[in-house]
Amino acid sequence: GLNEHIYQWDSCFMSLFLLYGPDAFPVMAALDNFYGKQRADGYIQRMYKETTGTIVYPESPLDPAINPPLFAWVEQCYAEASGDLGRLARVYPVLERYYGWLEDHVRHPRAALYWQTEWGSGQDNTPRPAIPGGWVDMSAQMALFARSMAWIAHQLGSPAEAWAARHQAIGAAVNQHLWSERLGLYVDVNQDFRSPEVA
């Protein structure tokens, strides 16, 4: 990378192509590095110092210091590509706690929508305001998270209905609150469901 940090976003995307060569690249260990740093409350930061494993900077109410939550999707892709379902039982509780932390800290107060920051989104130079509310991409990524968790739960023989319901609720909120008929596309909103793009 560009410095002495390991990044959640980069590790997830590298895993998606390196998983096809697991003998040469035991790539899922990269995700285990992040899981091993999970706090008791479920939090996993988007970057850690490579040499010490410590967080780069503490999260705050206006900067949760997270990346798009792609872990569950990567785990699903790995299990489907490799046929190795053995990891799922071990990582499922980690992912469940992480989902819970995101629900508690980056969810819109009145809808199943989620927000991010420009750095956290992976779009470092985006002109979008980093305000709590509902971001199109983060909300869609949380829907993907829930859908992948439903798939993992099903593989484990656990109830998947609650995850499927979360996936549907996020999709409904995205369509209800983020679609702009005038612009013909989805837009971000603040906590009052107003969008700076539409104003």
Disulfide bonds with the S-S distance in Angstrom:
none
